[in-house]
Amino acid sequence: MTKPLSSFHLGVFILGGGASLRMGKPKLLLPWGDTSILGHLLRLYSNANTTQVAVVCSIGDEKYYCGTRSTCMAD
């Protein structure tokens, strides 16, 4: 028997690590249309009714990602 879709919980990890030395800032913060790549992904996952979105980033990059409607984890 299949569960109804309303009983499923979807969580997402966005991988945002990496030095981005040539770019000068984290890749997820680069422009994408009217927002950044991260903003685009957050909008997409918000429209998909995700329960939780977490951005995994490099240690020291938390300052860029915290406060973006997502959980921020540095590794």
Buried (B, 14 or more C-beta within 10 A) or exposed (E): EEEEEEEEEEEBEBEBBEEBEEEEEBBBBEEBEEEBBBBBBBBEBEEEEBEEBBBBBBEEBBEBBBEBEBBBBBE
